[in-house]
Amino acid sequence: MSELWDFTRINMTQNNLQELKEYWNLAYSCFTFGKVDLVPTVEECTILLHFPRI
């Protein structure tokens, strides 16, 4: 397994999700950090919310 994999793994907690909620832009359905918009993929959402993959 790649060493990069260790840096990309994040353990999400309820506090992390609450903090991310502050950056969610309802109008554009994306996260907005300053002038940068980030849109999570379906795979990322399933991991963050602990939903099984479809």
mmCIF file of the N, C-alpha and C atoms, coordinates in Angstrom:
data_MODEL
# 
_entry.id   MODEL 
# 
loop_
_atom_site.group_PDB 
_atom_site.id 
_atom_site.type_symbol 
_atom_site.label_atom_id 
_atom_site.label_alt_id 
_atom_site.label_comp_id 
_atom_site.label_asym_id 
_atom_site.label_entity_id 
_atom_site.label_seq_id 
_atom_site.pdbx_PDB_ins_code 
_atom_site.Cartn_x 
_atom_site.Cartn_y 
_atom_site.Cartn_z 
_atom_site.occupancy 
_atom_site.B_iso_or_equiv 
_atom_site.pdbx_formal_charge 
_atom_site.auth_seq_id 
_atom_site.auth_comp_id 
_atom_site.auth_asym_id 
_atom_site.auth_atom_id 
_atom_site.pdbx_PDB_model_num 
ATOM 1   N N  . MET A 1 1  ? 0.838   -1.180 0.000  1.00 0.00 ? 1  MET A N  1 
ATOM 2   C CA . MET A 1 1  ? 0.000   0.000  0.000  1.00 0.00 ? 1  MET A CA 1 
ATOM 3   C C  . MET A 1 1  ? 0.884   1.245  0.000  1.00 0.00 ? 1  MET A C  1 
ATOM 4   N N  . SER A 1 2  ? 0.464   2.264  -0.671 1.00 0.00 ? 2  SER A N  1 
ATOM 5   C CA . SER A 1 2  ? 1.223   3.495  -0.812 1.00 0.00 ? 2  SER A CA 1 
ATOM 6   C C  . SER A 1 2  ? 1.304   4.262  0.506  1.00 0.00 ? 2  SER A C  1 
ATOM 7   N N  . GLU A 1 3  ? 2.407   4.978  0.702  1.00 0.00 ? 3  GLU A N  1 
ATOM 8   C CA . GLU A 1 3  ? 2.536   5.830  1.882  1.00 0.00 ? 3  GLU A CA 1 
ATOM 9   C C  . GLU A 1 3  ? 1.560   6.998  1.804  1.00 0.00 ? 3  GLU A C  1 
ATOM 10  N N  . LEU A 1 4  ? 1.208   7.405  0.598  1.00 0.00 ? 4  LEU A N  1 
ATOM 11  C CA . LEU A 1 4  ? 0.261   8.497  0.426  1.00 0.00 ? 4  LEU A CA 1 
ATOM 12  C C  . LEU A 1 4  ? -1.088  8.149  1.037  1.00 0.00 ? 4  LEU A C  1 
ATOM 13  N N  . TRP A 1 5  ? -1.465  6.866  1.000  1.00 0.00 ? 5  TRP A N  1 
ATOM 14  C CA . TRP A 1 5  ? -2.736  6.438  1.565  1.00 0.00 ? 5  TRP A CA 1 
ATOM 15  C C  . TRP A 1 5  ? -2.851  6.843  3.023  1.00 0.00 ? 5  TRP A C  1 
ATOM 16  N N  . ASP A 1 6  ? -1.774  6.771  3.786  1.00 0.00 ? 6  ASP A N  1 
ATOM 17  C CA . ASP A 1 6  ? -1.801  7.131  5.199  1.00 0.00 ? 6  ASP A CA 1 
ATOM 18  C C  . ASP A 1 6  ? -2.165  8.597  5.400  1.00 0.00 ? 6  ASP A C  1 
ATOM 19  N N  . PHE A 1 7  ? -1.780  9.444  4.469  1.00 0.00 ? 7  PHE A N  1 
ATOM 20  C CA . PHE A 1 7  ? -2.060  10.869 4.598  1.00 0.00 ? 7  PHE A CA 1 
ATOM 21  C C  . PHE A 1 7  ? -3.465  11.232 4.130  1.00 0.00 ? 7  PHE A C  1 
ATOM 22  N N  . THR A 1 8  ? -4.088  10.375 3.371  1.00 0.00 ? 8  THR A N  1 
ATOM 23  C CA . THR A 1 8  ? -5.418  10.689 2.842  1.00 0.00 ? 8  THR A CA 1 
ATOM 24  C C  . THR A 1 8  ? -6.542  10.128 3.706  1.00 0.00 ? 8  THR A C  1 
ATOM 25  N N  . ARG A 1 9  ? -6.223  9.318  4.689  1.00 0.00 ? 9  ARG A N  1 
ATOM 26  C CA . ARG A 1 9  ? -7.250  8.738  5.562  1.00 0.00 ? 9  ARG A CA 1 
ATOM 27  C C  . ARG A 1 9  ? -7.588  9.723  6.670  1.00 0.00 ? 9  ARG A C  1 
ATOM 28  N N  . ILE A 1 10 ? -8.889  9.958  6.863  1.00 0.00 ? 10 ILE A N  1 
ATOM 29  C CA . ILE A 1 10 ? -9.348  10.888 7.885  1.00 0.00 ? 10 ILE A CA 1 
ATOM 30  C C  . ILE A 1 10 ? -10.430 10.195 8.699  1.00 0.00 ? 10 ILE A C  1 
ATOM 31  N N  . ASN A 1 11 ? -10.305 10.251 10.005 1.00 0.00 ? 11 ASN A N  1 
ATOM 32  C CA . ASN A 1 11 ? -11.357 9.728  10.873 1.00 0.00 ? 11 ASN A CA 1 
ATOM 33  C C  . ASN A 1 11 ? -12.338 10.854 11.156 1.00 0.00 ? 11 ASN A C  1 
ATOM 34  N N  . MET A 1 12 ? -13.586 10.681 10.728 1.00 0.00 ? 12 MET A N  1 
ATOM 35  C CA . MET A 1 12 ? -14.601 11.712 10.909 1.00 0.00 ? 12 MET A CA 1 
ATOM 36  C C  . MET A 1 12 ? -15.340 11.497 12.223 1.00 0.00 ? 12 MET A C  1 
ATOM 37  N N  . THR A 1 13 ? -15.610 12.577 12.917 1.00 0.00 ? 13 THR A N  1 
ATOM 38  C CA . THR A 1 13 ? -16.413 12.539 14.131 1.00 0.00 ? 13 THR A CA 1 
ATOM 39  C C  . THR A 1 13 ? -17.581 13.501 13.954 1.00 0.00 ? 13 THR A C  1 
ATOM 40  N N  . GLN A 1 14 ? -18.505 13.462 14.889 1.00 0.00 ? 14 GLN A N  1 
ATOM 41  C CA . GLN A 1 14 ? -19.659 14.372 14.834 1.00 0.00 ? 14 GLN A CA 1 
ATOM 42  C C  . GLN A 1 14 ? -19.192 15.822 14.863 1.00 0.00 ? 14 GLN A C  1 
ATOM 43  N N  . ASN A 1 15 ? -18.139 16.119 15.628 1.00 0.00 ? 15 ASN A N  1 
ATOM 44  C CA . ASN A 1 15 ? -17.624 17.486 15.686 1.00 0.00 ? 15 ASN A CA 1 
ATOM 45  C C  . ASN A 1 15 ? -17.091 17.930 14.332 1.00 0.00 ? 15 ASN A C  1 
ATOM 46  N N  . ASN A 1 16 ? -16.413 17.026 13.624 1.00 0.00 ? 16 ASN A N  1 
ATOM 47  C CA . ASN A 1 16 ? -15.899 17.372 12.295 1.00 0.00 ? 16 ASN A CA 1 
ATOM 48  C C  . ASN A 1 16 ? -17.041 17.725 11.355 1.00 0.00 ? 16 ASN A C  1 
ATOM 49  N N  . LEU A 1 17 ? -18.110 16.947 11.397 1.00 0.00 ? 17 LEU A N  1 
ATOM 50  C CA . LEU A 1 17 ? -19.252 17.207 10.528 1.00 0.00 ? 17 LEU A CA 1 
ATOM 51  C C  . LEU A 1 17 ? -19.929 18.521 10.886 1.00 0.00 ? 17 LEU A C  1 
ATOM 52  N N  . GLN A 1 18 ? -20.009 18.840 12.166 1.00 0.00 ? 18 GLN A N  1 
ATOM 53  C CA . GLN A 1 18 ? -20.593 20.116 12.582 1.00 0.00 ? 18 GLN A CA 1 
ATOM 54  C C  . GLN A 1 18 ? -19.762 21.289 12.072 1.00 0.00 ? 18 GLN A C  1 
ATOM 55  N N  . GLU A 1 19 ? -18.445 21.154 12.110 1.00 0.00 ? 19 GLU A N  1 
ATOM 56  C CA . GLU A 1 19 ? -17.569 22.205 11.616 1.00 0.00 ? 19 GLU A CA 1 
ATOM 57  C C  . GLU A 1 19 ? -17.692 22.372 10.104 1.00 0.00 ? 19 GLU A C  1 
ATOM 58  N N  . LEU A 1 20 ? -17.790 21.255 9.380  1.00 0.00 ? 20 LEU A N  1 
ATOM 59  C CA . LEU A 1 20 ? -17.946 21.331 7.930  1.00 0.00 ? 20 LEU A CA 1 
ATOM 60  C C  . LEU A 1 20 ? -19.260 21.996 7.535  1.00 0.00 ? 20 LEU A C  1 
ATOM 61  N N  . LYS A 1 21 ? -20.286 21.806 8.350  1.00 0.00 ? 21 LYS A N  1 
ATOM 62  C CA . LYS A 1 21 ? -21.603 22.375 8.055  1.00 0.00 ? 21 LYS A CA 1 
ATOM 63  C C  . LYS A 1 21 ? -21.534 23.898 7.928  1.00 0.00 ? 21 LYS A C  1 
ATOM 64  N N  . GLU A 1 22 ? -20.631 24.522 8.662  1.00 0.00 ? 22 GLU A N  1 
ATOM 65  C CA . GLU A 1 22 ? -20.486 25.981 8.609  1.00 0.00 ? 22 GLU A CA 1 
ATOM 66  C C  . GLU A 1 22 ? -20.021 26.460 7.240  1.00 0.00 ? 22 GLU A C  1 
ATOM 67  N N  . TYR A 1 23 ? -19.351 25.597 6.481  1.00 0.00 ? 23 TYR A N  1 
ATOM 68  C CA . TYR A 1 23 ? -18.814 25.983 5.180  1.00 0.00 ? 23 TYR A CA 1 
ATOM 69  C C  . TYR A 1 23 ? -19.697 25.547 4.015  1.00 0.00 ? 23 TYR A C  1 
ATOM 70  N N  . TRP A 1 24 ? -20.830 24.873 4.297  1.00 0.00 ? 24 TRP A N  1 
ATOM 71  C CA . TRP A 1 24 ? -21.710 24.383 3.241  1.00 0.00 ? 24 TRP A CA 1 
ATOM 72  C C  . TRP A 1 24 ? -22.507 25.552 2.668  1.00 0.00 ? 24 TRP A C  1 
ATOM 73  N N  . ASN A 1 25 ? -22.486 25.703 1.358  1.00 0.00 ? 25 ASN A N  1 
ATOM 74  C CA . ASN A 1 25 ? -23.208 26.754 0.661  1.00 0.00 ? 25 ASN A CA 1 
ATOM 75  C C  . ASN A 1 25 ? -24.480 26.139 0.078  1.00 0.00 ? 25 ASN A C  1 
ATOM 76  N N  . LEU A 1 26 ? -25.627 26.432 0.679  1.00 0.00 ? 26 LEU A N  1 
ATOM 77  C CA . LEU A 1 26 ? -26.887 25.853 0.239  1.00 0.00 ? 26 LEU A CA 1 
ATOM 78  C C  . LEU A 1 26 ? -27.259 26.268 -1.184 1.00 0.00 ? 26 LEU A C  1 
ATOM 79  N N  . ALA A 1 27 ? -26.931 27.490 -1.549 1.00 0.00 ? 27 ALA A N  1 
ATOM 80  C CA . ALA A 1 27 ? -27.305 27.997 -2.873 1.00 0.00 ? 27 ALA A CA 1 
ATOM 81  C C  . ALA A 1 27 ? -26.622 27.213 -3.993 1.00 0.00 ? 27 ALA A C  1 
ATOM 82  N N  . TYR A 1 28 ? -25.375 26.794 -3.765 1.00 0.00 ? 28 TYR A N  1 
ATOM 83  C CA . TYR A 1 28 ? -24.608 26.105 -4.810 1.00 0.00 ? 28 TYR A CA 1 
ATOM 84  C C  . TYR A 1 28 ? -24.348 24.631 -4.506 1.00 0.00 ? 28 TYR A C  1 
ATOM 85  N N  . SER A 1 29 ? -24.812 24.153 -3.354 1.00 0.00 ? 29 SER A N  1 
ATOM 86  C CA . SER A 1 29 ? -24.613 22.757 -2.931 1.00 0.00 ? 29 SER A CA 1 
ATOM 87  C C  . SER A 1 29 ? -23.148 22.352 -2.987 1.00 0.00 ? 29 SER A C  1 
ATOM 88  N N  . CYS A 1 30 ? -22.306 23.157 -2.358 1.00 0.00 ? 30 CYS A N  1 
ATOM 89  C CA . CYS A 1 30 ? -20.877 22.862 -2.293 1.00 0.00 ? 30 CYS A CA 1 
ATOM 90  C C  . CYS A 1 30 ? -20.305 23.481 -1.020 1.00 0.00 ? 30 CYS A C  1 
ATOM 91  N N  . PHE A 1 31 ? -19.084 23.114 -0.699 1.00 0.00 ? 31 PHE A N  1 
ATOM 92  C CA . PHE A 1 31 ? -18.378 23.754 0.398  1.00 0.00 ? 31 PHE A CA 1 
ATOM 93  C C  . PHE A 1 31 ? -17.656 24.965 -0.157 1.00 0.00 ? 31 PHE A C  1 
ATOM 94  N N  . THR A 1 32 ? -17.704 26.084 0.571  1.00 0.00 ? 32 THR A N  1 
ATOM 95  C CA . THR A 1 32 ? -17.018 27.295 0.142  1.00 0.00 ? 32 THR A CA 1 
ATOM 96  C C  . THR A 1 32 ? -16.016 27.693 1.215  1.00 0.00 ? 32 THR A C  1 
ATOM 97  N N  . PHE A 1 33 ? -14.734 27.720 0.827  1.00 0.00 ? 33 PHE A N  1 
ATOM 98  C CA . PHE A 1 33 ? -13.644 28.131 1.705  1.00 0.00 ? 33 PHE A CA 1 
ATOM 99  C C  . PHE A 1 33 ? -13.022 29.364 1.081  1.00 0.00 ? 33 PHE A C  1 
ATOM 100 N N  . GLY A 1 34 ? -13.402 30.536 1.548  1.00 0.00 ? 34 GLY A N  1 
ATOM 101 C CA . GLY A 1 34 ? -12.915 31.768 0.926  1.00 0.00 ? 34 GLY A CA 1 
ATOM 102 C C  . GLY A 1 34 ? -13.451 31.874 -0.491 1.00 0.00 ? 34 GLY A C  1 
ATOM 103 N N  . LYS A 1 35 ? -12.555 31.899 -1.475 1.00 0.00 ? 35 LYS A N  1 
ATOM 104 C CA . LYS A 1 35 ? -12.950 31.986 -2.877 1.00 0.00 ? 35 LYS A CA 1 
ATOM 105 C C  . LYS A 1 35 ? -12.923 30.630 -3.569 1.00 0.00 ? 35 LYS A C  1 
ATOM 106 N N  . VAL A 1 36 ? -12.734 29.566 -2.806 1.00 0.00 ? 36 VAL A N  1 
ATOM 107 C CA . VAL A 1 36 ? -12.619 28.227 -3.384 1.00 0.00 ? 36 VAL A CA 1 
ATOM 108 C C  . VAL A 1 36 ? -13.874 27.421 -3.069 1.00 0.00 ? 36 VAL A C  1 
ATOM 109 N N  . ASP A 1 37 ? -14.482 26.833 -4.099 1.00 0.00 ? 37 ASP A N  1 
ATOM 110 C CA . ASP A 1 37 ? -15.635 25.963 -3.940 1.00 0.00 ? 37 ASP A CA 1 
ATOM 111 C C  . ASP A 1 37 ? -15.200 24.515 -4.122 1.00 0.00 ? 37 ASP A C  1 
ATOM 112 N N  . LEU A 1 38 ? -15.614 23.649 -3.214 1.00 0.00 ? 38 LEU A N  1 
ATOM 113 C CA . LEU A 1 38 ? -15.295 22.229 -3.292 1.00 0.00 ? 38 LEU A CA 1 
ATOM 114 C C  . LEU A 1 38 ? -16.582 21.419 -3.277 1.00 0.00 ? 38 LEU A C  1 
ATOM 115 N N  . VAL A 1 39 ? -16.693 20.500 -4.217 1.00 0.00 ? 39 VAL A N  1 
ATOM 116 C CA . VAL A 1 39 ? -17.880 19.648 -4.306 1.00 0.00 ? 39 VAL A CA 1 
ATOM 117 C C  . VAL A 1 39 ? -17.459 18.211 -4.007 1.00 0.00 ? 39 VAL A C  1 
ATOM 118 N N  . PRO A 1 40 ? -18.011 17.624 -2.933 1.00 0.00 ? 40 PRO A N  1 
ATOM 119 C CA . PRO A 1 40 ? -17.643 16.231 -2.628 1.00 0.00 ? 40 PRO A CA 1 
ATOM 120 C C  . PRO A 1 40 ? -18.264 15.270 -3.633 1.00 0.00 ? 40 PRO A C  1 
ATOM 121 N N  . THR A 1 41 ? -17.547 14.196 -3.915 1.00 0.00 ? 41 THR A N  1 
ATOM 122 C CA . THR A 1 41 ? -18.067 13.162 -4.800 1.00 0.00 ? 41 THR A CA 1 
ATOM 123 C C  . THR A 1 41 ? -19.021 12.267 -4.022 1.00 0.00 ? 41 THR A C  1 
ATOM 124 N N  . VAL A 1 42 ? -19.761 11.430 -4.718 1.00 0.00 ? 42 VAL A N  1 
ATOM 125 C CA . VAL A 1 42 ? -20.671 10.494 -4.063 1.00 0.00 ? 42 VAL A CA 1 
ATOM 126 C C  . VAL A 1 42 ? -19.885 9.579  -3.133 1.00 0.00 ? 42 VAL A C  1 
ATOM 127 N N  . GLU A 1 43 ? -18.729 9.122  -3.576 1.00 0.00 ? 43 GLU A N  1 
ATOM 128 C CA . GLU A 1 43 ? -17.902 8.243  -2.748 1.00 0.00 ? 43 GLU A CA 1 
ATOM 129 C C  . GLU A 1 43 ? -17.465 8.939  -1.468 1.00 0.00 ? 43 GLU A C  1 
ATOM 130 N N  . GLU A 1 44 ? -17.084 10.205 -1.574 1.00 0.00 ? 44 GLU A N  1 
ATOM 131 C CA . GLU A 1 44 ? -16.659 10.947 -0.388 1.00 0.00 ? 44 GLU A CA 1 
ATOM 132 C C  . GLU A 1 44 ? -17.816 11.153 0.585  1.00 0.00 ? 44 GLU A C  1 
ATOM 133 N N  . CYS A 1 45 ? -18.993 11.424 0.060  1.00 0.00 ? 45 CYS A N  1 
ATOM 134 C CA . CYS A 1 45 ? -20.177 11.604 0.925  1.00 0.00 ? 45 CYS A CA 1 
ATOM 135 C C  . CYS A 1 45 ? -20.518 10.326 1.664  1.00 0.00 ? 45 CYS A C  1 
ATOM 136 N N  . THR A 1 46 ? -20.447 9.193  0.987  1.00 0.00 ? 46 THR A N  1 
ATOM 137 C CA . THR A 1 46 ? -20.769 7.926  1.660  1.00 0.00 ? 46 THR A CA 1 
ATOM 138 C C  . THR A 1 46 ? -19.782 7.630  2.773  1.00 0.00 ? 46 THR A C  1 
ATOM 139 N N  . ILE A 1 47 ? -18.526 7.980  2.564  1.00 0.00 ? 47 ILE A N  1 
ATOM 140 C CA . ILE A 1 47 ? -17.522 7.754  3.600  1.00 0.00 ? 47 ILE A CA 1 
ATOM 141 C C  . ILE A 1 47 ? -17.732 8.713  4.772  1.00 0.00 ? 47 ILE A C  1 
ATOM 142 N N  . LEU A 1 48 ? -17.963 9.990  4.476  1.00 0.00 ? 48 LEU A N  1 
ATOM 143 C CA . LEU A 1 48 ? -18.148 10.972 5.543  1.00 0.00 ? 48 LEU A CA 1 
ATOM 144 C C  . LEU A 1 48 ? -19.376 10.674 6.390  1.00 0.00 ? 48 LEU A C  1 
ATOM 145 N N  . LEU A 1 49 ? -20.437 10.210 5.772  1.00 0.00 ? 49 LEU A N  1 
ATOM 146 C CA . LEU A 1 49 ? -21.691 9.969  6.485  1.00 0.00 ? 49 LEU A CA 1 
ATOM 147 C C  . LEU A 1 49 ? -21.855 8.524  6.929  1.00 0.00 ? 49 LEU A C  1 
ATOM 148 N N  . HIS A 1 50 ? -20.843 7.697  6.644  1.00 0.00 ? 50 HIS A N  1 
ATOM 149 C CA . HIS A 1 50 ? -20.853 6.289  7.025  1.00 0.00 ? 50 HIS A CA 1 
ATOM 150 C C  . HIS A 1 50 ? -22.025 5.512  6.415  1.00 0.00 ? 50 HIS A C  1 
ATOM 151 N N  . PHE A 1 51 ? -22.393 5.841  5.181  1.00 0.00 ? 51 PHE A N  1 
ATOM 152 C CA . PHE A 1 51 ? -23.424 5.098  4.457  1.00 0.00 ? 51 PHE A CA 1 
ATOM 153 C C  . PHE A 1 51 ? -22.757 4.012  3.639  1.00 0.00 ? 51 PHE A C  1 
ATOM 154 N N  . PRO A 1 52 ? -23.408 2.867  3.513  1.00 0.00 ? 52 PRO A N  1 
ATOM 155 C CA . PRO A 1 52 ? -22.838 1.831  2.642  1.00 0.00 ? 52 PRO A CA 1 
ATOM 156 C C  . PRO A 1 52 ? -22.901 2.274  1.181  1.00 0.00 ? 52 PRO A C  1 
ATOM 157 N N  . ARG A 1 53 ? -21.972 1.784  0.404  1.00 0.00 ? 53 ARG A N  1 
ATOM 158 C CA . ARG A 1 53 ? -21.958 2.128  -1.026 1.00 0.00 ? 53 ARG A CA 1 
ATOM 159 C C  . ARG A 1 53 ? -23.113 1.466  -1.739 1.00 0.00 ? 53 ARG A C  1 
ATOM 160 N N  . ILE A 1 54 ? -23.646 2.158  -2.705 1.00 0.00 ? 54 ILE A N  1 
ATOM 161 C CA . ILE A 1 54 ? -24.777 1.641  -3.482 1.00 0.00 ? 54 ILE A CA 1 
ATOM 162 C C  . ILE A 1 54 ? -24.251 0.857  -4.656 1.00 0.00 ? 54 ILE A C  1 
# 
